[in-house]
């Protein structure tokens, strides 16, 4: 693998990992606007685990050969390194900002989501009635979903495993935030602390659930993108617009006019950062 390609995919992974630590922002959105989304979904859906059978027979040569046929290592190695690096570092910063600067932080998130929705909308070839209905359904689903109260679930390993499976499915969808799913499942702050403390049992259990979730869901998503791309993209645009309810509700705690103006400026900065990322990565090959 060329060094330039490795770095380009690593940076995409870093952006995805950063987004996945933010309630209301999707790593899938970052994958989409940086041009790696369809390759990622297709690469995940191709994994069949045929290499495990010869591996159990200690036939390492056949196992390695099958693994190379199934797994896009040139994509997954730098991408996962980037995602992991971002989650382990950025999660601490996000936790601090949400704790002490909640309204301004969510203002920034609002700008990110709005710009991402616009960029995804531009990828739709023609906007038919069918696409419009799909977008409305996506909007209504996200709008009412975001309004749900967090479930008072415990933090047992089975619950963490299930949360990982659910959150990863959301993370790969542009518009649905895996971090917000964890927030609803009452696992967001707990997993942030688990990462900060490097709690091995919690982290491994979560990763196990995420692996099962993404391998099963990616096949369905790959089918939709291949056979119903415009309708799927329209639905995702609706999801993104609907999730704006979350940052807007967090911004509503701002009372004074100067603070509100500052929040709007921060949102505008977030909006243009997404365009800067999209433009920058459009010219970086991977």
C-alpha positions in Angstrom: 0.0 0.0 0.0 1.3 3.5 -0.9 2.0 5.7 2.1 -0.2 8.5 0.7 -3.1 6.1 0.3 -2.6 4.8 3.9 -2.6 8.4 5.3 -5.6 9.4 3.3 -7.7 6.5 4.6 -6.4 7.0 8.1 -7.5 10.6 8.1 -11.0 9.5 6.9 -11.1 7.0 9.7 -10.1 9.7 12.2 -12.9 11.9 11.0 -15.3 9.0 11.3 -14.1 8.2 14.8 -14.4 11.8 15.8 -18.0 12.0 14.5 -18.9 8.7 16.2 -18.1 10.2 19.6 -20.5 13.1 19.1 -24.3 12.6 19.9 -26.1 13.8 16.8 -23.3 13.4 14.3 -22.8 10.2 12.3 -19.5 8.6 11.3 -21.4 7.3 8.2 -21.9 11.0 7.2 -18.1 11.6 7.4 -17.5 8.4 5.3 -20.0 9.7 2.7 -18.7 13.3 2.4 -15.1 12.1 2.2 -15.9 9.6 -0.6 -15.3 6.3 1.1 -18.9 5.3 2.1 -19.9 2.9 -0.7 -16.5 1.1 -0.7 -16.7 0.7 3.0 -20.3 -0.7 3.0 -19.4 -3.1 0.1 -16.2 -4.2 1.7 -17.9 -5.1 5.0 -20.8 -6.9 3.2 -18.2 -9.1 1.4 -16.9 -10.7 4.5 -18.1 -14.3 4.8 -15.6 -15.8 7.3 -14.7 -18.6 4.9 -11.1 -18.3 6.1 -12.1 -19.6 9.6 -12.7 -23.2 8.4 -9.1 -23.8 7.2 -7.8 -21.8 10.1 -9.4 -24.3 12.5 -7.7 -27.1 10.6 -4.3 -25.2 11.0 -4.2 -24.8 7.2 -2.8 -21.3 7.5 -1.9 -20.9 3.8 -5.5 -21.5 2.6 -6.8 -19.4 5.5 -4.6 -16.4 4.5 -5.6 -16.8 0.8 -9.3 -16.7 1.6 -8.9 -13.8 4.0 -7.2 -11.8 1.3 -10.0 -12.5 -1.1 -12.7 -11.5 1.4 -11.2 -8.7 3.4 -10.1 -5.3 2.0 -7.0 -5.0 4.2 -5.8 -1.9 2.4 -9.1 -0.2 3.5 -9.7 -1.7 6.9 -6.2 -1.4 8.5 -5.7 2.4 8.2 -9.4 3.1 8.6 -9.7 1.2 11.9 -6.5 2.7 13.1 -7.9 6.2 12.4 -11.2 5.4 14.0 -9.6 3.9 17.1 -7.1 6.8 17.5 -9.9 9.4 17.3 -12.2 7.5 19.7 -9.4 7.2 22.3 -8.4 10.8 22.1 -11.3 12.9 21.0 -13.8 11.3 23.3 -12.1 13.0 26.3 -12.3 16.4 24.6 -16.0 15.9 23.6 -16.9 14.8 27.2 -15.3 18.0 28.5 -17.0 20.3 26.0 -20.4 18.8 26.6 -20.0 19.0 30.3 -18.9 22.7 30.4 -20.0 24.2 27.1 -23.1 22.2 26.2 -25.0 24.8 24.2 -22.0 26.0 22.1 -20.9 22.5 21.5 -24.3 21.5 20.2 -24.4 24.6 18.1 -21.3 23.4 16.4 -22.9 20.0 15.9 -26.0 21.6 14.3 -23.8 23.3 11.7 -22.1 20.0 11.0 -25.3 18.1 10.5 -27.0 20.8 8.4 -24.0 20.9 6.0 -23.8 17.1 5.8 -27.5 16.9 4.9 -27.0 19.4 2.1 -24.1 17.5 0.7 -25.9 14.2 0.7 -28.9 15.9 -0.9 -26.7 17.0 -3.8 -25.8 13.4 -4.4 -29.4 12.5 -5.3 -30.0 12.3 -9.0 -33.4 13.8 -9.4 -35.9 14.3 -6.6 -39.1 12.3 -7.5 -42.2 11.9 -5.4 -40.9 8.6 -4.2 -37.7 10.2 -3.0 -39.7 13.0 -1.3 -41.9 10.5 0.6 -38.8 8.6 1.6 -37.2 11.8 2.9 -40.3 12.7 4.9 -40.4 9.2 6.5 -36.8 9.6 7.4 -37.4 13.0 8.9 -40.4 11.9 11.0 -38.6 8.8 12.2 -35.5 10.8 13.3 -37.5 13.7 14.8 -39.6 11.5 17.0 -36.8 9.1 17.8 -34.6 12.0 19.0 -37.4 13.1 21.3 -37.4 9.8 23.2 -36.3 9.7 26.8 -33.2 7.7 27.6 -33.9 4.1 28.6 -32.8 3.4 32.2 -30.7 0.3 31.2 -28.0 -1.1 33.5 -24.4 -1.5 32.5 -24.1 -5.3 32.5 -22.0 -7.0 29.8 -25.0 -8.4 27.9 -26.5 -4.8 27.8 -23.2 -3.4 26.6 -22.9 -6.1 23.9 -26.4 -5.3 22.7 -25.7 -1.5 22.8 -22.6 -2.1 20.6 -24.6 -4.0 18.0 -27.3 -1.3 17.9 -24.9 1.7 17.9 -22.7 0.4 15.1 -25.7 0.0 12.8 -26.5 3.7 13.5 -22.8 4.7 13.1 -22.6 3.4 9.6 -25.8 5.2 8.5 -25.4 8.9 7.5 -27.8 10.8 9.7 -28.2 8.4 12.6 -25.7 9.0 15.4 -24.3 5.9 17.1 -23.3 8.1 20.0 -26.9 9.3 20.3 -28.1 5.6 20.3 -25.8 5.0 23.2 -27.3 8.1 24.9 -30.8 6.7 24.5 -29.6 3.3 25.8 -28.0 5.0 28.9 -24.6 3.8 27.9 -22.9 6.9 26.4 -21.3 8.4 29.5 -20.6 5.0 30.9 -18.7 4.0 27.7 -16.8 7.3 27.6 -15.6 6.6 31.2 -14.8 3.0 30.2 -12.6 4.3 27.4 -10.9 6.9 29.7 -10.2 4.2 32.3 -9.4 1.6 29.6 -11.8 -0.9 31.0 -10.9 -4.0 29.0 -14.0 -6.2 29.7 -16.4 -3.3 28.7 -14.4 -2.3 25.6 -14.0 -5.9 24.3 -17.7 -6.7 24.9 -18.8 -3.5 23.1 -16.5 -4.2 20.2 -17.9 -7.8 20.0 -21.4 -6.5 19.8 -20.4 -3.9 17.2 -18.7 -6.6 15.0 -21.8 -8.7 15.0 -24.1 -5.8 14.3 -22.1 -4.3 11.4 -21.5 -7.6 9.6 -25.2 -8.4 9.5 -26.5 -4.9 8.8 -24.0 -4.0 6.1 -25.3 -6.6 3.7 -28.8 -5.1 3.8 -27.4 -1.6 3.4 -25.2 -2.7 0.5 -28.3 -4.1 -1.3 -30.2 -0.8 -0.8 -27.3 1.3 -2.2 -26.9 -1.0 -5.2 -30.6 -1.3 -6.1 -32.4 1.8 -4.5 -29.7 4.4 -4.1 -31.8 7.6 -4.7 -34.6 6.5 -2.3 -32.0 5.4 0.3 -30.1 8.7 0.0 -33.4 10.7 0.3 -34.3 8.8 3.4 -30.8 9.6 4.9 -31.3 13.3 4.1 -34.6 13.2 6.0 -32.9 11.4 8.9 -30.2 14.1 9.2 -32.7 17.0 9.1 -34.8 15.2 11.8 -31.8 14.8 14.1 -31.4 18.6 14.2 -34.0 18.4 16.9 -31.3 17.3 19.4 -28.8 20.1 19.0 -31.6 22.7 18.7 -33.1 21.5 22.0 -29.6 21.8 23.7 -29.1 25.3 22.2 -32.5 26.4 23.7 -30.9 26.9 27.1 -29.2 30.0 25.8 -31.1 33.1 27.1 -29.0 36.2 26.3 -28.8 37.7 22.8 -24.9 38.0 22.8 -24.6 34.3 23.7 -27.2 33.3 21.0 -25.3 35.3 18.4 -22.1 33.5 19.4 -23.8 30.2 19.2 -25.0 31.0 15.6 -21.5 32.0 14.6 -20.2 28.6 16.0 -22.9 26.8 14.0 -21.8 28.6 10.8 -18.2 27.7 11.4 -19.3 24.0 11.8 -21.3 24.3 8.6 -18.3 25.5 6.5 -15.9 23.1 8.1 -17.9 20.2 6.6 -17.6 21.8 3.1 -13.9 22.3 3.7 -13.5 18.6 4.6 -15.6 17.5 1.6 -13.6 19.7 -0.8 -10.3 18.7 0.6 -11.0 14.9 0.5 -12.5 15.1 -2.9 -9.0 15.6 -4.3 -7.2 13.1 -2.0 -7.1 9.6 -3.6 -7.3 6.5 -1.5 
